[in-house]
Amino acid sequence: MPGAFAELERTRLEQLRTAAAEDLAGDEIELGRPAETVDGLVALIAGHPLRERPRELLMLALYRCGRPADALEAYRAARSTLRDQLGMDPGPALQRMHARVLARDPDLLATRPPAARVTPAQLPADLPDFVGRVDELRSITEALRPSGSSVPMVGIDGIGGVGKTALAVHAAHRIAERFLDGQIVVDGDAVGTAFNALAGLIRALTGAAVPDSLAERTAVWRSLTAGRRILLVLDGVRDGSLVRPLMPGAGGAAVLLTSRRKLVEAAGARWLTLGPLSPGETERLLGTIIGESRLRGEPEAARRLAQGTAGLGQAVRAVGLRLVSRPQWSLAKASTRILFEMPVARLRAAEGEEIDSPYAEAMSVLAPDAARTLRLLALSRDWEITVPVVAALLMVPETHAEDLLEALADVHLIEADGDGWYHYLNPVWNFAHRRALLDDGPDAVRAVLARWHAYRVSIPSPGR
């Protein structure tokens, strides 16, 4: 078949076939049948002279056949080929095999059964007090069903602390029985790169050796998962380049991922933007943590607390757990201490730090001018956050002001209302307001406030 797609598919299938041939040869050697693999490995090397793993396996097979001199000759041939064609020496794995053959390492003769496939069950415990998200759960459970020809994928995006991970874990537990070959969780913040993540994924399914290149690891991962009912949860993905290499093989797997923004690299994903809990759901969650009787004892303060958390799950839990640890506090005191009237000069309380943490983390990866915009626009609750206002306050062109607002909206640090208006959720506003003076200093704050006053004076009143 001609064409670019057919050529790409041929390349992909050839990589899968080659990786499978290498795995087969390795298993045959470990089962005590090295002689049966020699001819196949020689042919594999002839077709792929720059791949090092077949040469490493050939050295091992020859050594176990009682042919150490031939094993050393295989290394010399590999080194000559790599130097002639690439100008480089063999990689660490091949060099280690050479050193072990020279030293007649007794472990080279030890055989063991091939690594068995395992069934990973990596989902963290579900939250016993999970509240709400009925529509989102329905969408996820309907979308993530094993498919014969594709890999269904659902992405959950939203502001930090809104409950994306909690929803993903809760949904994954609900549908775990559909994926009896395993459920695997990848922490996007912890793994860093797809190269590192694939090593963990391959080890989660088998104890086989992990290849040294990203392309080979991707091929092995897809081979291991093709036709298997596996649920892959990618949590907290910041870099979209992580997604494509980690996509499992088709025929039964599904992917559920969370991110603060929609990732264009997650092709074919069905995205759900997770908003705050409703006021009723927020109070219900708070009641499950601190006790319904305590909540009913101060209904007005409970409503203020719910409003102050803006329905963000992490903020609700931080407030609730602090109240549990302080049974002598009234809800009114908690609402003042934790959520409102927090002077900049005062040490931030521990529960406040917990509420702020996702916003501080999100701000740390923003471009400097976007982070500055987030802070300075929170100096007053009375400002209308629109493109003309932001342009006037920051003294930038309106096109740049719009770019700044959209950059913040993309990661849900501000919310777009439509018709060019934006707003903060309460915990984000409190965080940004405190950080403005700390990070930008009093001179910058005074300058923005002065520009706001000048902007208001310049707007004609309706009577003029």
Kinemage of the C-alpha trace (Angstrom):
@kinemage 1
@onewidth
@group {chain A} dominant
@subgroup {mainchain}
@vectorlist {calphas} color= white
{ca met a 1} P 0.000 0.000 0.000
{ca pro a 2} L 1.416 3.415 -0.904
{ca gly a 3} L 1.105 6.580 1.158
{ca ala a 4} L 2.467 8.145 4.321
{ca phe a 5} L 0.017 6.412 6.667
{ca ala a 6} L 0.810 2.961 5.309
{ca glu a 7} L 4.517 3.658 5.621
{ca leu a 8} L 4.140 4.788 9.251
{ca glu a 9} L 2.058 1.704 10.023
{ca arg a 10} L 4.657 -0.567 8.436
{ca thr a 11} L 7.349 1.057 10.577
{ca arg a 12} L 5.271 0.675 13.734
{ca leu a 13} L 4.465 -2.975 13.049
{ca glu a 14} L 8.083 -3.748 12.215
{ca gln a 15} L 9.176 -2.245 15.553
{ca leu a 16} L 6.608 -4.372 17.357
{ca arg a 17} L 7.694 -7.513 15.496
{ca thr a 18} L 11.363 -6.888 16.193
{ca ala a 19} L 10.747 -6.230 19.899
{ca ala a 20} L 8.674 -9.427 20.094
{ca ala a 21} L 11.445 -11.432 18.375
{ca glu a 22} L 13.959 -10.104 20.899
{ca asp a 23} L 11.674 -10.987 23.819
{ca leu a 24} L 11.132 -14.469 22.407
{ca ala a 25} L 14.864 -15.058 22.033
{ca gly a 26} L 15.484 -13.838 25.570
{ca asp a 27} L 12.830 -16.185 26.948
{ca glu a 28} L 14.227 -19.136 24.982
{ca ile a 29} L 17.705 -18.475 26.381
{ca glu a 30} L 16.389 -18.182 29.931
{ca leu a 31} L 14.482 -21.469 29.506
{ca gly a 32} L 17.765 -23.214 28.734
{ca arg a 33} L 17.504 -23.359 24.932
{ca pro a 34} L 20.289 -20.980 23.800
{ca ala a 35} L 21.325 -23.058 20.755
{ca glu a 36} L 17.849 -22.720 19.246
{ca thr a 37} L 18.124 -18.924 19.249
{ca val a 38} L 21.504 -18.398 17.573
{ca asp a 39} L 20.374 -18.597 13.931
{ca gly a 40} L 17.375 -16.381 14.545
{ca leu a 41} L 19.464 -13.765 16.318
{ca val a 42} L 22.050 -13.761 13.508
{ca ala a 43} L 19.226 -13.128 11.021
{ca leu a 44} L 17.739 -10.412 13.237
{ca ile a 45} L 21.126 -8.665 13.445
{ca ala a 46} L 21.520 -8.824 9.673
{ca gly a 47} L 18.198 -7.031 9.261
{ca his a 48} L 18.804 -4.533 12.091
{ca pro a 49} L 22.582 -4.102 12.362
{ca leu a 50} L 22.370 -1.064 14.654
{ca arg a 51} L 20.102 -2.604 17.298
{ca glu a 52} L 22.208 -3.606 20.284
{ca arg a 53} L 19.858 -5.897 22.176
{ca pro a 54} L 19.984 -8.745 19.594
{ca arg a 55} L 23.787 -8.606 19.734
{ca glu a 56} L 23.718 -8.746 23.545
{ca leu a 57} L 21.382 -11.759 23.402
{ca leu a 58} L 23.589 -13.436 20.793
{ca met a 59} L 26.634 -13.069 23.060
{ca leu a 60} L 24.687 -14.618 25.938
{ca ala a 61} L 23.425 -17.501 23.771
{ca leu a 62} L 26.908 -18.264 22.424
{ca tyr a 63} L 28.420 -18.189 25.895
{ca arg a 64} L 25.793 -20.582 27.218
{ca cys a 65} L 26.480 -22.870 24.265
{ca gly a 66} L 30.096 -23.120 25.432
{ca arg a 67} L 31.410 -20.730 22.764
{ca pro a 68} L 32.933 -17.786 24.727
{ca ala a 69} L 35.392 -16.983 21.910
{ca asp a 70} L 32.486 -16.616 19.472
{ca ala a 71} L 30.687 -14.425 22.000
{ca leu a 72} L 33.716 -12.105 22.153
{ca glu a 73} L 33.907 -12.083 18.358
{ca ala a 74} L 30.229 -11.059 18.252
{ca tyr a 75} L 31.108 -8.099 20.471
{ca arg a 76} L 34.016 -7.082 18.238
{ca ala a 77} L 31.705 -7.222 15.207
{ca ala a 78} L 29.151 -5.049 17.016
{ca arg a 79} L 31.771 -2.485 18.018
{ca ser a 80} L 33.145 -2.337 14.476
{ca thr a 81} L 29.701 -1.830 12.943
{ca leu a 82} L 28.680 0.878 15.396
{ca arg a 83} L 31.963 2.747 15.009
{ca asp a 84} L 31.877 2.563 11.203
{ca gln a 85} L 28.234 3.586 10.796
{ca leu a 86} L 27.598 5.803 13.816
{ca gly a 87} L 31.052 6.810 15.020
{ca met a 88} L 30.289 5.601 18.545
{ca asp a 89} L 31.066 2.691 20.861
{ca pro a 90} L 28.511 0.094 22.044
{ca gly a 91} L 26.107 1.131 24.759
{ca pro a 92} L 26.364 0.281 28.482
{ca ala a 93} L 24.342 -2.973 28.277
{ca leu a 94} L 26.513 -4.424 25.516
{ca gln a 95} L 29.697 -3.319 27.263
{ca arg a 96} L 28.550 -4.985 30.501
{ca met a 97} L 27.913 -8.238 28.643
{ca his a 98} L 31.417 -8.044 27.136
{ca ala a 99} L 32.954 -7.510 30.575
{ca arg a 100} L 30.976 -10.415 32.067
{ca val a 101} L 32.065 -12.780 29.272
{ca leu a 102} L 35.697 -11.753 29.752
{ca ala a 103} L 35.376 -12.377 33.501
{ca arg a 104} L 33.513 -15.668 32.927
{ca asp a 105} L 30.751 -14.461 35.246
{ca pro a 106} L 29.110 -17.628 36.670
{ca asp a 107} L 25.720 -15.888 36.747
{ca leu a 108} L 25.718 -15.878 32.926
{ca leu a 109} L 25.034 -19.622 33.048
{ca ala a 110} L 22.100 -19.356 35.460
{ca thr a 111} L 18.703 -19.986 33.871
{ca arg a 112} L 15.284 -18.986 35.170
{ca pro a 113} L 11.701 -19.115 33.907
{ca pro a 114} L 10.607 -16.197 31.735
{ca ala a 115} L 9.003 -13.341 33.604
{ca ala a 116} L 5.314 -13.960 34.112
{ca arg a 117} L 2.723 -11.371 33.313
{ca val a 118} L 1.220 -9.861 36.418
{ca thr a 119} L -2.084 -8.158 37.066
{ca pro a 120} L -1.377 -4.730 38.562
{ca ala a 121} L -3.945 -3.198 40.915
{ca gln a 122} L -2.531 0.269 41.580
{ca leu a 123} L -5.665 2.326 42.256
{ca pro a 124} L -5.436 4.223 45.547
{ca ala a 125} L -8.272 3.773 48.021
{ca asp a 126} L -11.513 5.484 47.097
{ca leu a 127} L -12.802 8.363 49.220
{ca pro a 128} L -15.562 7.072 51.492
{ca asp a 129} L -17.185 10.515 51.606
{ca phe a 130} L -17.162 11.255 47.861
{ca val a 131} L -19.941 13.725 47.046
{ca gly a 132} L -21.686 14.793 43.827
{ca arg a 133} L -20.296 14.603 40.271
{ca val a 134} L -23.242 12.500 39.096
{ca asp a 135} L -23.211 13.726 35.486
{ca glu a 136} L -19.429 13.496 35.186
{ca leu a 137} L -19.384 9.955 36.553
{ca arg a 138} L -22.043 8.931 34.075
{ca ser a 139} L -20.042 10.387 31.182
{ca ile a 140} L -16.830 8.651 32.258
{ca thr a 141} L -18.393 5.256 32.846
{ca glu a 142} L -20.217 5.377 29.528
{ca ala a 143} L -17.124 6.429 27.566
{ca leu a 144} L -14.538 4.056 29.047
{ca arg a 145} L -15.581 0.680 27.711
{ca pro a 146} L -13.119 -1.796 26.173
{ca ser a 147} L -13.034 -1.457 22.377
{ca gly a 148} L -11.729 -3.859 19.790
{ca ser a 149} L -10.047 -1.331 17.524
{ca ser a 150} L -9.348 1.815 19.556
{ca val a 151} L -8.334 3.057 22.998
{ca pro a 152} L -11.124 5.166 24.546
{ca met a 153} L -9.786 8.104 26.546
{ca val a 154} L -11.407 10.632 28.878
{ca gly a 155} L -9.607 13.760 30.094
{ca ile a 156} L -10.625 15.731 33.182
{ca asp a 157} L -9.408 19.317 33.342
{ca gly a 158} L -10.027 22.047 35.895
{ca ile a 159} L -8.486 24.301 38.495
{ca gly a 160} L -6.076 22.823 41.027
{ca gly a 161} L -7.889 21.503 44.087
{ca val a 162} L -11.276 21.134 42.389
{ca gly a 163} L -11.225 17.347 42.779
{ca lys a 164} L -9.945 15.956 39.465
{ca thr a 165} L -7.916 13.167 41.068
{ca ala a 166} L -10.715 12.280 43.479
{ca leu a 167} L -13.158 11.975 40.584
{ca ala a 168} L -10.721 9.922 38.492
{ca val a 169} L -10.056 7.476 41.337
{ca his a 170} L -13.759 7.190 42.204
{ca ala a 171} L -14.680 6.559 38.561
{ca ala a 172} L -11.831 4.076 38.119
{ca his a 173} L -13.069 2.017 41.062
{ca arg a 174} L -16.541 1.957 39.550
{ca ile a 175} L -15.344 0.507 36.254
{ca ala a 176} L -12.418 -1.592 37.533
{ca glu a 177} L -14.322 -4.822 36.891
{ca arg a 178} L -14.264 -4.044 33.163
{ca phe a 179} L -10.459 -4.079 33.207
{ca leu a 180} L -9.558 -7.388 34.808
{ca asp a 181} L -6.042 -7.387 33.326
{ca gly a 182} L -5.109 -4.543 35.639
{ca gln a 183} L -5.385 -0.915 36.626
{ca ile a 184} L -2.206 1.153 36.439
{ca val a 185} L -1.679 4.668 37.811
{ca val a 186} L 0.998 7.077 36.567
{ca asp a 187} L 1.723 10.238 38.580
{ca gly a 188} L 2.500 12.855 35.945
{ca asp a 189} L 4.369 15.055 38.428
{ca ala a 190} L 6.563 12.208 39.667
{ca val a 191} L 7.606 10.427 36.463
{ca gly a 192} L 8.838 13.509 34.629
{ca thr a 193} L 9.327 12.038 31.169
{ca ala a 194} L 7.691 9.385 29.018
{ca phe a 195} L 11.022 7.526 28.955
{ca asn a 196} L 10.936 7.109 32.743
{ca ala a 197} L 7.216 6.401 32.857
{ca leu a 198} L 7.470 3.579 30.324
{ca ala a 199} L 10.051 1.770 32.448
{ca gly a 200} L 7.593 1.684 35.319
{ca leu a 201} L 4.716 0.639 33.069
{ca ile a 202} L 6.663 -2.248 31.546
{ca arg a 203} L 7.761 -3.442 34.973
{ca ala a 204} L 4.161 -3.229 36.190
{ca leu a 205} L 3.164 -5.904 33.662
{ca thr a 206} L 6.279 -8.053 33.443
{ca gly a 207} L 9.713 -8.444 34.947
{ca ala a 208} L 11.320 -8.501 31.490
{ca ala a 209} L 14.292 -6.294 30.668
{ca val a 210} L 13.424 -2.687 29.832
{ca pro a 211} L 14.837 -1.475 26.473
{ca asp a 212} L 17.233 1.454 26.354
{ca ser a 213} L 15.414 3.665 23.821
{ca leu a 214} L 12.076 5.488 23.960
{ca ala a 215} L 10.907 3.950 20.672
{ca glu a 216} L 11.650 0.419 21.880
{ca arg a 217} L 9.983 1.010 25.235
{ca thr a 218} L 6.888 2.351 23.486
{ca ala a 219} L 6.791 -0.686 21.203
{ca val a 220} L 7.173 -3.137 24.091
{ca trp a 221} L 4.500 -1.326 26.139
{ca arg a 222} L 2.007 -1.481 23.278
{ca ser a 223} L 2.840 -5.126 22.639
{ca leu a 224} L 2.265 -5.977 26.290
{ca thr a 225} L -1.083 -4.165 26.412
{ca ala a 226} L -2.533 -5.047 22.999
{ca gly a 227} L -5.684 -7.089 23.488
{ca arg a 228} L -5.572 -6.769 27.282
{ca arg a 229} L -8.260 -5.079 29.360
{ca ile a 230} L -6.134 -2.531 31.202
{ca leu a 231} L -7.195 0.824 32.644
{ca leu a 232} L -4.408 3.407 32.604
{ca val a 233} L -4.886 6.456 34.850
{ca leu a 234} L -2.557 9.357 34.013
{ca asp a 235} L -2.903 11.762 36.917
{ca gly a 236} L -1.680 15.351 36.982
{ca val a 237} L -0.292 15.493 33.439
{ca arg a 238} L 1.361 18.834 32.770
{ca asp a 239} L 3.370 18.051 29.654
{ca gly a 240} L 1.317 16.807 26.731
{ca ser a 241} L 4.346 15.024 25.269
{ca leu a 242} L 3.864 12.407 28.003
{ca val a 243} L 0.564 11.168 26.575
{ca arg a 244} L 1.240 9.707 23.150
{ca pro a 245} L 4.146 7.358 24.057
{ca leu a 246} L 2.129 5.994 26.992
{ca met a 247} L -0.953 5.106 24.960
{ca pro a 248} L -1.525 1.357 25.332
{ca gly a 249} L -2.159 -1.050 22.501
{ca ala a 250} L -5.685 -1.383 21.139
{ca gly a 251} L -8.097 -4.175 21.824
{ca gly a 252} L -9.255 -3.671 25.402
{ca ala a 253} L -7.360 -0.866 27.158
{ca ala a 254} L -8.695 2.565 28.147
{ca val a 255} L -7.147 5.771 29.480
{ca leu a 256} L -8.372 8.247 32.094
{ca leu a 257} L -6.225 11.350 32.536
{ca thr a 258} L -6.322 14.536 34.607
{ca ser a 259} L -4.717 17.867 33.819
{ca arg a 260} L -5.187 21.521 34.651
{ca arg a 261} L -5.692 22.270 30.962
{ca lys a 262} L -6.916 20.464 27.903
{ca leu a 263} L -4.002 18.764 26.152
{ca val a 264} L -3.978 18.928 22.348
{ca glu a 265} L -1.594 15.961 22.347
{ca ala a 266} L -4.342 13.738 23.800
{ca ala a 267} L -5.877 13.114 20.395
{ca gly a 268} L -9.353 11.646 20.519
{ca ala a 269} L -9.882 12.319 24.220
{ca arg a 270} L -13.318 13.244 25.469
{ca trp a 271} L -12.743 16.193 27.806
{ca leu a 272} L -14.757 17.027 30.917
{ca thr a 273} L -14.088 20.396 32.544
{ca leu a 274} L -14.663 19.914 36.262
{ca gly a 275} L -16.309 22.853 37.980
{ca pro a 276} L -16.827 23.505 41.698
{ca leu a 277} L -19.281 21.553 43.803
{ca ser a 278} L -22.688 23.171 44.217
{ca pro a 279} L -23.351 24.974 47.541
{ca gly a 280} L -25.509 22.059 48.686
{ca glu a 281} L -22.857 19.491 47.772
{ca thr a 282} L -20.188 21.598 49.479
{ca glu a 283} L -22.145 21.705 52.723
{ca arg a 284} L -22.886 17.976 52.459
{ca leu a 285} L -19.170 17.191 52.062
{ca leu a 286} L -18.296 19.456 54.974
{ca gly a 287} L -20.965 17.738 57.076
{ca thr a 288} L -19.581 14.277 56.357
{ca ile a 289} L -16.178 15.443 57.635
{ca ile a 290} L -17.116 17.473 60.735
{ca gly a 291} L -20.474 15.878 61.565
{ca glu a 292} L -23.983 16.900 60.608
{ca ser a 293} L -24.882 18.106 64.106
{ca arg a 294} L -22.019 20.587 64.171
{ca leu a 295} L -23.003 21.847 60.744
{ca arg a 296} L -26.681 22.290 61.683
{ca gly a 297} L -25.689 24.145 64.846
{ca glu a 298} L -24.375 27.131 62.856
{ca pro a 299} L -26.190 27.151 59.509
{ca glu a 300} L -25.228 30.708 58.569
{ca ala a 301} L -21.537 30.168 59.327
{ca ala a 302} L -21.699 26.861 57.442
{ca arg a 303} L -23.009 28.694 54.394
{ca arg a 304} L -20.183 31.243 54.672
{ca leu a 305} L -17.621 28.468 54.866
{ca ala a 306} L -19.128 26.762 51.828
{ca gln a 307} L -19.109 30.048 49.939
{ca gly a 308} L -15.523 30.773 50.973
{ca thr a 309} L -14.253 27.448 49.653
{ca ala a 310} L -16.034 28.096 46.334
{ca gly a 311} L -16.890 24.417 46.138
{ca leu a 312} L -13.256 23.376 45.612
{ca gly a 313} L -12.886 19.923 47.114
{ca gln a 314} L -9.363 20.373 48.468
{ca ala a 315} L -10.330 23.602 50.221
{ca val a 316} L -13.432 21.981 51.743
{ca arg a 317} L -11.393 19.049 53.050
{ca ala a 318} L -8.671 21.325 54.452
{ca val a 319} L -11.277 23.366 56.317
{ca gly a 320} L -13.127 20.271 57.501
{ca leu a 321} L -10.048 18.466 58.790
{ca arg a 322} L -8.911 21.603 60.620
{ca leu a 323} L -12.307 21.845 62.302
{ca val a 324} L -12.101 18.178 63.307
{ca ser a 325} L -8.745 18.851 64.971
{ca arg a 326} L -10.193 21.923 66.759
{ca pro a 327} L -13.532 20.849 68.266
{ca gln a 328} L -13.558 23.997 70.411
{ca trp a 329} L -13.717 26.279 67.369
{ca ser a 330} L -17.015 27.624 66.181
{ca leu a 331} L -17.709 27.588 62.461
{ca ala a 332} L -17.815 31.367 62.568
{ca lys a 333} L -14.285 31.513 63.952
{ca ala a 334} L -13.109 29.028 61.353
{ca ser a 335} L -14.562 31.060 58.493
{ca thr a 336} L -12.746 34.172 59.695
{ca arg a 337} L -9.468 32.447 60.521
{ca ile a 338} L -9.177 30.241 57.466
{ca leu a 339} L -10.926 31.972 54.623
{ca phe a 340} L -11.397 35.673 55.256
{ca glu a 341} L -9.618 38.724 56.649
{ca met a 342} L -6.185 37.094 56.541
{ca pro a 343} L -3.668 39.970 56.860
{ca val a 344} L -0.666 39.730 54.572
{ca ala a 345} L 1.794 40.363 57.388
{ca arg a 346} L 0.421 37.538 59.522
{ca leu a 347} L 1.794 34.034 59.335
{ca arg a 348} L -0.444 31.930 57.130
{ca ala a 349} L -2.189 29.212 59.130
{ca ala a 350} L -1.480 25.580 58.315
{ca glu a 351} L -4.935 24.976 56.896
{ca gly a 352} L -4.563 28.075 54.732
{ca glu a 353} L -1.292 26.769 53.325
{ca glu a 354} L -3.067 23.544 52.360
{ca ile a 355} L -5.751 25.526 50.532
{ca asp a 356} L -3.164 27.700 48.779
{ca ser a 357} L -0.811 24.911 47.698
{ca pro a 358} L -2.383 24.060 44.292
{ca tyr a 359} L -2.544 27.729 43.319
{ca ala a 360} L 1.045 28.393 44.379
{ca glu a 361} L 2.160 25.398 42.344
{ca ala a 362} L 0.152 26.503 39.311
{ca met a 363} L 1.485 30.066 39.561
{ca ser a 364} L 5.065 28.811 39.749
{ca val a 365} L 4.900 27.420 36.195
{ca leu a 366} L 3.180 30.450 34.636
{ca ala a 367} L 5.059 32.913 32.494
{ca pro a 368} L 6.192 35.833 34.700
{ca asp a 369} L 3.802 38.366 33.154
{ca ala a 370} L 0.860 35.962 33.524
{ca ala a 371} L 1.729 35.305 37.182
{ca arg a 372} L 1.992 39.052 37.786
{ca thr a 373} L -1.411 39.554 36.156
{ca leu a 374} L -2.949 36.919 38.414
{ca arg a 375} L -1.685 38.714 41.514
{ca leu a 376} L -2.312 42.351 40.618
{ca leu a 377} L -5.848 41.840 39.318
{ca ala a 378} L -6.768 40.507 42.771
{ca leu a 379} L -5.987 43.774 44.571
{ca ser a 380} L -9.675 44.666 44.660
{ca arg a 381} L -12.889 42.669 44.477
{ca asp a 382} L -14.630 45.685 42.923
{ca trp a 383} L -12.808 45.635 39.597
{ca glu a 384} L -14.539 44.429 36.467
{ca ile a 385} L -12.061 42.010 34.927
{ca thr a 386} L -12.273 42.713 31.219
{ca val a 387} L -9.697 43.178 28.488
{ca pro a 388} L -9.873 47.048 28.510
{ca val a 389} L -9.565 47.161 32.299
{ca val a 390} L -6.577 44.808 32.355
{ca ala a 391} L -4.897 46.726 29.540
{ca ala a 392} L -5.289 49.966 31.503
{ca leu a 393} L -4.153 48.546 34.848
{ca leu a 394} L -1.075 46.789 33.459
{ca met a 395} L -0.297 49.330 30.719
{ca val a 396} L -0.217 46.758 27.924
{ca pro a 397} L -1.982 46.609 24.542
{ca glu a 398} L -5.443 45.059 24.629
{ca thr a 399} L -4.298 42.145 22.463
{ca his a 400} L -1.660 41.296 25.052
{ca ala a 401} L -4.141 41.778 27.891
{ca glu a 402} L -6.469 39.264 26.241
{ca asp a 403} L -3.599 36.785 25.837
{ca leu a 404} L -2.776 37.107 29.536
{ca leu a 405} L -6.377 36.538 30.595
{ca glu a 406} L -6.757 33.537 28.316
{ca ala a 407} L -3.503 32.041 29.619
{ca leu a 408} L -4.915 32.214 33.150
{ca ala a 409} L -8.288 30.869 32.021
{ca asp a 410} L -6.630 27.934 30.244
{ca val a 411} L -5.370 26.618 33.593
{ca his a 412} L -8.549 27.751 35.411
{ca leu a 413} L -6.859 30.266 37.705
{ca ile a 414} L -9.576 32.629 36.550
{ca glu a 415} L -12.889 31.676 35.008
{ca ala a 416} L -14.278 33.076 31.749
{ca asp a 417} L -17.890 34.197 32.074
{ca gly a 418} L -18.476 34.932 28.382
{ca asp a 419} L -18.808 38.273 26.612
{ca gly a 420} L -15.274 39.201 27.631
{ca trp a 421} L -15.771 39.033 31.427
{ca tyr a 422} L -13.693 36.991 33.861
{ca his a 423} L -13.814 36.272 37.591
{ca tyr a 424} L -11.863 34.606 40.408
{ca leu a 425} L -13.098 31.812 42.626
{ca asn a 426} L -12.832 32.882 46.274
{ca pro a 427} L -9.831 30.777 47.371
{ca val a 428} L -7.861 31.818 44.293
{ca trp a 429} L -8.684 35.480 44.869
{ca asn a 430} L -7.585 35.246 48.513
{ca phe a 431} L -4.322 33.590 47.481
{ca ala a 432} L -3.551 36.073 44.687
{ca his a 433} L -4.500 39.062 46.848
{ca arg a 434} L -2.045 38.026 49.581
{ca arg a 435} L 0.729 37.306 47.113
{ca ala a 436} L 0.442 40.667 45.332
{ca leu a 437} L 2.057 42.657 48.133
{ca leu a 438} L 4.512 39.892 49.017
{ca asp a 439} L 5.717 39.209 45.467
{ca asp a 440} L 5.265 42.538 43.654
{ca gly a 441} L 5.893 44.972 46.487
{ca pro a 442} L 4.070 48.093 47.708
{ca asp a 443} L 5.241 50.332 44.855
{ca ala a 444} L 3.731 48.057 42.194
{ca val a 445} L 0.520 47.744 44.197
{ca arg a 446} L 0.194 51.538 44.609
{ca ala a 447} L 0.862 52.076 40.902
{ca val a 448} L -1.896 49.665 39.845
{ca leu a 449} L -4.366 51.193 42.302
{ca ala a 450} L -3.554 54.662 40.969
{ca arg a 451} L -4.100 53.500 37.403
{ca trp a 452} L -7.454 52.036 38.409
{ca his a 453} L -8.518 55.369 39.871
{ca ala a 454} L -7.388 57.197 36.728
{ca tyr a 455} L -9.212 54.671 34.538
{ca arg a 456} L -12.483 55.112 36.475
{ca val a 457} L -12.242 58.900 36.277
{ca ser a 458} L -11.680 58.736 32.524
{ca ile a 459} L -14.875 56.757 31.870
{ca pro a 460} L -17.798 59.127 31.067
{ca ser a 461} L -20.725 58.791 33.440
{ca pro a 462} L -24.151 57.996 31.923
{ca gly a 463} L -25.288 61.592 32.544
{ca arg a 464} L -22.517 63.304 30.555
